[in-house]
Each structure stands twice: as structure tokens, then as C-alpha cells.
């Protein structure tokens, strides 16, 4: 399991000023989740996915702050974006496997990666999505690749480069 930097989450302002008691802990996604996993610094806003129940309460309380992005309903309240779904996948989907802290959850690395794949696929022209996608692939490779296998592959780069698609059959090393 991939862990993150808890101190980044402890320094986030409490959402109690929004005037509700959340039925489920808001789950952090987006740039703050990227920072939590040590990939890059976050931007100015903080993105959350919240339960539909909590969304409904907040939507009544902040009717002029609603945001509808292709059917994904959310609220923009100050620096916070609180969505009930992303790509019509809900809180239950994105909070599964999340790292839990006192006030919040942080989306699992795997769900964050999935979300970045969706963003990249739907808007590849936005450089931020491409950069995030590349950062996450690099993280996976640097963290999980078998180091012995990588060393062996590096030894044989010249052979791989001389054959179509880098596949060598029945060679003796």
C-alpha cells in the first residue's frame, strides 16, 4: 500500500465553517492528493469528493455555489470544490481504499491514478493532465519495478534496439 505525507493533511483548514456535520469524511482528491503522495505541489484550490447526502445538505445551504460539470454536481465554496461524483463515479467508488485521517480521507493512489487517466483521456490538450499522468507513471516505475529486471534489461539495450518492438526470441544471455 502506498502511503503519503500526513502532515500535509493535518495542516488543511477544518471545513466546520461550512456549517454542516459531514455524514462521511470528505475525501481529498486532485492537487492536494498529488502533494500528499509527493508528486507535485497543489494549486490554490482543494478538491473533495463528498457523499450525495452531504452534497444535498450543502447544495441547500449554498444554492448559488452549484457547479454542474457534465452531470457531475459539485459546489465551489471559497477555495473548496466539493463534488458528489467525478465521471459519474461517486463517493463510495473514490473513497474505497482511501487513507483515513482525523477529519478527512485521501483518495488512494490507485484511484487518483485512475482519475488522472480519465482527465488525460478526456482533455489530453491540457498540459497539467499530461504532466500529472507522466508523474504518476514515473512514480509507479521508480517505486515498483523489480530492480534486478531493470539492470538486466539495461545490459541488453543494444540488442533490443536492433529488433522490431524490442522483442528477442531464443537468445542466450
BELKATA-V264278 format. One line per field, one symbol per residue. ss: DSSP state (h for helix, s for strand, l for the rest). A space follows every 10 residues. Layout:
ss = ???
This chain:
ss = lllllhhhhh llllhhhhll llllllsssh hhhhhhllll lllllssssl lhhhhhhhhh hlhhhssssl lsssssslls ssslssllss hhhhhlllss llllssllhh hhhhhhhhhh hhllllhhhh hhhhhhhhhh hhhhllhhhh hhhhhlhhhh hllhhhllll lll
